[in-house]
């Protein structure tokens, strides 16, 4: 967040100097007005390159945990249900929140709302804290006048997605440990063990078998060209990260993820769960279908599926219903399309979307369990392949040496 240096006159008529952080010059002026300061000079501090890097590092440590965000949202909903005004609610949240990042966000939101900024716009100024989904849900609540109900459903979505992420992380914890241990073992064998045996084998004049030759070639490449390999790896990683930040890069990445075995169906089911759940909330809040699709394309968190909404919107603008264009859109299973079609015909699309959401919530849980069950055999096969390769690289020449000694 930018910093501003100011010189101002306080309520006692004294000239004071200081700094404050605000999203913009206008917000900084608003903050000073609330504090009872009359600005004489207000300038944004120009950040040097080192400062920008430090701020990025600082932002990494200011990430809001899902538990903190859920508690923040629950407290906001409870106060609104009790009739506490939004401005007062943000003031209370600023003093009660355990997260320093949320405290800063609540403070800025409090100032913004006091000066006429809408709730969703005030939250949008903190993208590192509140996601597009969060802000768009608040917008839907403002448009429908049903903010309390939207917050309740938003809490459900955040809790459910936090649980899915935790389950996936837990399922991948063991494979990560095994892969790290395997990588270390691979490096040690390739760097220290194989060269010792190759030195012994070369003295005997034996023709080395192909596994040993491959291992020796890998050792030479790692020993003599490690800096090239390291630079190339870093370059590829950085290049891919930058490419995936582009619109086309996100589309390519998400399309590849959806095509992966085991993981692909899991991502697709999670996207269908989010789509139907958010769409149901938007429909119950009275948000028009076209605007709902715009919000969904920004919050579905999958560029490949989000691109389908552009086609669906075009067809709806031409006078088509919702289910017909969804039938031709990729990644939407027939069950989803059929249930939406039934909902359109019966006038109960919200109920159908809720049922779809419940169904895919269960499907995601089953898919996570299937992923956890499939990882074990895959790791065993991979481990056996690595161990078998090094065993052949070491023991095949030893067998040849044994044969030579017997002769």
Secondary structure, DSSP 8 states (H G I E B T S, - for coil): --EEEEEEE-TTS-EEEEEEE-SSHHHHHHHHHHTT-EEEEEEE----HHHHHHHHHHHHTT---HHHHHHHHHHHHHHHHTT--HHHHHHHHHHH-S-HHHHHHHHHHHHHHHTT--HHHHHHT-TTTS-HHHHHHHHHHHHHT-HHHHHHHHHHHHHHHHHHHHHHHHHHHHHHHHHHHHHHHHHHIIIIIHHHHHHHHHHHT----HHHHHHHHHHHHHHHSHHHHHHHHHHHHHHHHHHHTSHHHHHHHHHHHHHSTTHHHHHHHHHHHHHHHHHHHHHHTT--HHHHHHHHHHHSS-HHHHHHHHHHHHHHHTT--HHHHHHHSTT--HHHHHHHHHHHHHT-HHHHHHHHHHHHHHHHHHHHHHHHHHHHHHHHHHHHHHHHHHHHHHHHHHHHHHHHHH-
